[in-house]
Amino acid sequence: MHFGYTEEEKKLQQDIREFFAKESALLERAQQEVGNSGIGRQGWREHSWELVRKLGKRRWLAPTWPEEYGGINASYIQRFIIYEETAYHYGPGAFVGAGMAGPVIMRQGTEEQKKDFLPRIARGEIEFALGYTEPQAGSDLVALDIRAEDKGEFYLMNGQKVFNTRSHYAQYHWLGARTDSKVMPKHKGISLFIVDLSSPGITVSPLWGMGGLRTNEVFYDNVKVPKTCRVGEENRGWYYIAEALDYERSFAVGGTKRTFERLVTYVKEQGDTLAKDPDIRQRLAELRVQIEIADLLAVRVPWMLDRGTIPTYEAAMLKMFSTETRQRLANLATQCMGLYGQLLPDSKWAALIGDIVELHLEAVSATFVGGTSEIMRNIIALRGLGLPR
């Protein structure tokens, strides 16, 4: 059986490649800000925002949305092609607004919220930061404890969030907060909010990851959040968060494929020292097979969505396998390059301009951000295999 794109999909793929070729200078400057992960290093700054807005102008940020909200009524496969090519070119990616918050607003938000947020997301004018994790609530998100106290026309919020990566450059917080502390089970007391990060009482403090990625702690001290900023029904936020997490686990593997191609080129350039090493050849071949599997898993998720099927465990398979493959790639690349693979980009001796050491450090967090591999395996066992809890 041959898997391939339609002529229309091939045309879209070519259009995106031509766009990045035309914007190569801007893309290079944006890469210096975000690295090959699309969100790392400094985070989005001037050039990243400019590139995102240009993608928005072409309606490529939220292509599956209706035209009235800034989309082009595209299929999920077409959206995958756009995100895959963006990842392949190391462009800004993993959009929270277009990929997670926006789809939930579309389904659960008020008409005012849709008209306010969706067009701005699609134009690349605003971005969201996830506000889920707390010091005591990581994988066990039900344990979140930031309080949203009903004060009539607004909620008064107090508490702390942690590992909120985009909070230093996003405009809005996609926030899970507790609106009922007495109800059992506890997940029935959570509500979902859109919070302006410039609101009085919010403090964003940096946390630095080992790969140079900036994430953040966010503190709420008597922050007034209007009732109009709640998404959906009160105390139903857990279900909306679960819905958003399913959107998050749709991964593109273009960046992994691009880095693998660069590694193979590097091995060839070293001559017989590496290129004829049987262990290196064997491991590169195995990794190529794994990347092909990840690519097929990545295509399967939008294919299912286009047919009205919810990828209840297939998205977990993709998330787990693609992030673990990326980690295997980072490990192999570092071993191929030896000590040169550990040098930072500012060293003239750095192999592949220092991208591999960044990838090696960043790839660790990829296996637990958005759900650990262990949780993904549990989802596959429960939903996919029907095994008991």
C-alpha positions in Angstrom: 0.0 0.0 0.0 1.3 3.4 -0.9 0.7 6.4 1.4 0.8 9.8 -0.2 -0.7 13.3 -0.3 -3.3 14.4 -2.8 -2.3 17.0 -5.5 -3.9 19.7 -3.5 -2.0 18.7 -0.4 1.3 18.5 -2.3 0.6 22.0 -3.6 0.2 23.3 0.0 3.4 21.5 1.0 5.3 23.2 -1.8 3.7 26.6 -1.0 5.0 26.3 2.6 8.5 25.4 1.5 8.6 28.3 -0.9 7.4 30.6 2.0 10.3 29.5 4.3 12.8 29.8 1.4 11.6 33.4 0.8 11.7 34.2 4.5 15.0 32.5 5.1 16.7 35.5 6.6 13.8 36.1 9.0 13.7 32.4 9.8 17.4 32.3 10.7 16.9 35.2 13.1 13.9 33.6 14.7 15.8 30.3 15.1 18.4 32.1 17.1 15.6 33.0 19.5 13.8 29.7 19.8 16.4 27.1 18.8 15.3 23.9 17.0 12.5 23.1 19.5 10.5 26.2 18.4 10.0 27.4 22.0 13.4 27.3 23.6 16.4 29.6 24.3 15.0 33.1 24.7 11.4 32.4 23.8 9.6 34.3 21.1 11.0 37.7 20.5 10.8 40.3 17.8 11.7 38.0 14.9 9.7 35.1 16.1 6.6 37.2 16.5 7.1 38.7 13.0 7.4 35.2 11.5 4.3 34.0 13.4 2.3 37.0 12.1 3.4 36.2 8.6 2.2 32.7 9.0 -1.1 34.1 10.4 -1.5 36.4 7.4 -1.5 33.3 5.2 -4.0 31.7 7.6 -1.7 28.9 8.4 -1.8 29.1 12.2 -5.3 27.8 12.6 -6.2 26.5 9.1 -9.0 24.1 10.2 -11.0 26.9 11.7 -13.9 28.6 9.8 -12.9 31.6 7.7 -14.8 34.0 10.0 -12.3 33.1 12.7 -9.2 33.3 10.6 -9.0 29.8 9.2 -9.4 28.3 5.7 -11.7 25.3 6.6 -8.7 23.0 6.0 -8.6 19.4 6.8 -6.6 18.0 9.7 -4.1 16.5 7.2 -3.6 19.9 5.7 -3.0 21.4 9.2 -0.5 18.5 9.8 1.4 19.4 6.6 1.7 23.0 7.7 2.9 22.2 11.2 5.2 19.4 9.9 6.9 21.8 7.4 7.2 24.5 10.1 8.8 22.0 12.4 11.2 20.8 9.7 12.4 24.3 9.1 12.8 24.8 12.9 10.2 27.6 12.9 8.2 28.7 16.0 5.8 26.0 16.9 3.8 24.0 19.5 1.2 26.8 19.5 -0.9 26.8 22.6 -3.4 29.4 21.3 -4.0 27.8 17.9 -3.4 24.2 19.0 -5.0 23.9 22.4 -6.9 26.9 23.8 -8.5 28.0 20.5 -10.2 24.6 19.7 -11.6 24.5 23.2 -12.8 28.1 23.0 -14.4 27.2 19.7 -16.4 24.3 21.3 -17.0 25.6 24.8 -16.6 29.4 24.8 -19.2 32.1 24.6 -19.8 34.0 21.3 -18.0 37.0 22.8 -14.9 34.9 23.6 -14.9 33.4 20.1 -15.1 36.8 18.4 -12.5 38.3 20.8 -9.8 35.6 20.9 -10.1 33.4 17.9 -9.3 35.9 15.1 -6.4 37.3 17.1 -5.0 33.9 17.7 -5.3 33.1 14.0 -3.6 36.3 13.0 -0.6 35.6 15.3 -1.3 38.6 17.4 -1.6 36.8 20.8 -0.4 33.6 22.4 -1.3 31.6 25.5 0.8 30.0 28.2 -0.5 26.8 29.9 -1.4 27.3 33.6 -1.9 23.7 34.8 1.1 22.5 36.8 1.6 23.5 40.5 4.4 22.5 43.0 2.1 19.7 44.3 0.2 19.0 41.1 2.1 17.8 38.1 1.0 14.5 36.5 -1.8 14.4 39.2 -3.5 17.5 37.8 -6.6 16.9 40.0 -4.4 18.1 43.0 -4.2 21.7 41.7 -5.0 24.1 44.4 -4.8 27.7 43.1 -8.1 29.3 44.4 -10.7 31.2 42.4 -13.1 32.7 44.9 -16.4 33.9 43.6 -16.9 37.6 44.5 -19.9 38.4 42.4 -18.8 40.0 39.2 -15.3 38.6 39.4 -13.2 35.8 40.8 -10.4 36.6 43.3 -7.4 34.3 42.6 -4.6 33.3 44.9 -1.9 30.7 44.4 1.0 29.6 42.4 1.7 27.8 39.1 5.0 26.3 38.0 6.7 25.3 34.7 4.5 27.8 32.7 6.9 28.0 29.8 5.5 30.8 27.6 4.4 33.1 30.4 7.2 35.6 29.9 6.1 36.4 26.3 2.5 35.2 26.0 -0.4 37.6 26.6 -2.8 35.2 28.3 -2.8 32.4 30.8 -4.9 29.3 30.0 -5.5 28.6 33.7 -7.0 25.8 35.6 -8.1 26.9 39.1 -10.2 25.5 41.9 -13.6 27.0 42.3 -15.0 24.4 44.8 -12.6 23.0 47.5 -15.2 20.8 49.2 -16.7 18.7 46.4 -15.6 15.1 45.9 -14.2 13.8 43.7 -11.8 16.7 43.5 -11.8 17.0 39.7 -15.4 18.3 39.9 -14.3 21.5 41.6 -12.0 22.8 38.8 -12.8 25.6 36.4 -11.0 26.9 33.3 -10.1 30.6 32.8 -8.5 32.9 30.3 -6.4 35.4 32.4 -4.6 38.5 31.1 -1.0 38.1 32.3 -0.7 41.8 32.7 -3.4 41.8 35.4 -2.4 43.5 38.7 -1.2 40.9 41.2 0.5 38.5 38.8 4.2 38.0 39.1 6.2 35.9 36.5 9.5 34.6 37.8 11.9 32.6 35.6 12.9 29.0 36.0 15.8 27.8 33.9 15.9 24.3 32.4 19.2 22.5 31.8 19.0 23.1 28.1 18.8 26.8 28.5 15.0 26.8 28.1 13.3 29.4 30.2 10.1 28.3 31.9 8.4 30.2 34.7 6.7 30.3 38.1 3.6 32.4 38.1 2.2 33.8 41.3 -1.3 35.1 41.8 -1.9 37.6 44.7 -5.5 38.8 45.0 -5.9 38.9 41.2 -9.4 40.0 40.0 -10.5 37.9 37.0 -13.9 38.9 35.4 -16.6 36.3 35.2 -16.6 36.7 31.5 -13.1 35.1 31.4 -14.3 31.7 32.6 -14.4 29.2 29.7 -17.5 27.0 29.8 -19.4 26.0 32.9 -18.1 26.5 36.4 -16.6 23.3 37.9 -16.4 21.6 34.5 -12.8 22.8 33.8 -11.3 19.3 34.3 -13.2 18.0 31.2 -12.1 21.0 29.1 -8.5 20.6 30.2 -8.6 16.9 29.2 -10.0 17.9 25.9 -7.2 20.5 25.4 -4.6 17.8 26.3 -5.8 15.6 23.5 -5.2 18.5 21.1 -1.7 19.0 22.6 -0.7 15.4 21.9 -0.9 15.9 18.1 2.8 16.0 17.3 4.8 16.9 14.2 8.1 15.1 13.7 9.6 17.3 11.0 12.2 18.7 13.4 13.4 15.2 14.3 13.6 14.3 10.6 15.6 17.4 9.8 18.1 16.8 12.6 18.5 13.2 11.6 19.3 14.2 8.0 21.9 16.7 9.4 23.4 13.9 11.5 23.7 11.5 8.5 25.4 14.3 6.5 27.8 14.9 9.4 28.7 11.2 9.6 29.4 11.0 5.8 31.6 14.1 6.1 33.8 12.4 8.7 34.8 9.8 6.2 35.5 6.1 7.0 36.0 6.9 10.7 32.3 7.0 11.3 30.7 6.1 8.0 32.1 2.6 7.9 31.8 2.0 11.6 29.4 -1.0 11.8 27.9 0.0 15.1 27.2 3.6 13.9 25.7 2.3 10.6 23.5 -0.2 12.5 22.2 2.4 15.0 21.5 5.0 12.2 19.5 2.4 10.3 17.5 1.5 13.3 16.8 5.1 14.1 15.7 5.8 10.5 13.1 3.0 10.9 11.9 4.5 14.2 11.5 7.9 12.6 9.5 6.4 9.8 7.2 4.8 12.4 6.9 8.1 14.3 6.0 9.8 11.0 3.3 7.2 10.3 1.9 7.6 13.8 1.9 11.4 13.3 -0.1 11.2 10.1 -2.5 8.7 11.6 -3.9 11.1 14.2 -5.1 13.8 11.7 -6.3 11.1 9.3 -8.6 9.8 12.1 -9.8 13.3 13.0 -10.7 13.9 9.3 -12.9 10.8 9.5 -14.6 11.9 12.7 -12.8 9.4 14.9 -11.3 10.6 18.2 -7.7 9.3 18.6 -8.2 8.3 22.3 -5.1 6.3 22.6 -3.4 6.8 19.2 -2.4 10.3 20.2 -0.8 8.9 23.3 1.1 6.4 21.1 2.4 9.3 19.0 3.4 11.4 21.9 5.3 8.7 23.6 7.0 7.2 20.6 7.9 10.5 18.9 9.5 12.1 22.0 11.4 8.9 23.0 12.7 8.7 19.4 13.8 12.3 19.6 15.7 11.4 22.8 17.3 8.4 21.1 18.4 10.7 18.2 20.0 13.1 20.6 21.8 10.3 22.4 23.2 8.8 19.2 24.2 12.2 17.7 26.1 13.1 20.9 28.0 9.8 20.8 28.8 10.2 17.1 30.3 13.6 17.7 32.2 12.7 20.9 33.3 15.7 22.9 32.6 18.1 20.1 28.9 17.2 20.5 29.0 18.7 24.0 30.1 22.2 22.9 27.8 25.1 23.0 26.9 27.2 19.9 29.4 30.0 20.9 32.3 27.6 20.4 34.0 27.6 16.9 34.6 23.8 17.4 30.9 23.0 18.1 29.6 20.3 15.8 26.4 21.2 13.9 26.7 24.7 15.4 26.0 23.4 18.8 22.4 22.3 18.1 23.0 18.8 19.3 23.9 19.6 22.9 20.8 21.8 23.0 18.7 18.9 21.6 20.2 16.4 24.1 19.2 18.6 27.0 15.8 19.6 25.6 14.8 16.1 24.6 14.7 15.0 28.3 11.8 17.3 29.1 9.9 16.4 26.0 9.2 12.9 27.4 7.2 14.3 30.3 5.9 17.7 29.2 2.3 17.2 28.3 2.2 13.8 30.1 5.0 11.4 31.0 5.8 8.4 28.9 4.5 6.2 31.8 1.1 8.0 31.7 1.0 7.5 27.9 1.6 3.8 28.3 -1.2 3.6 30.9 -3.5 5.4 28.4 -2.6 2.9 25.7 -3.1 0.0 28.1 -6.5 1.3 29.4 -8.0 2.7 26.2 -6.3 0.8 23.6 -6.0 -2.7 25.1 -8.9 -2.6 27.5 -6.7 -3.6 30.5 -8.0 -2.9 34.0 -6.8 -0.1 36.2 
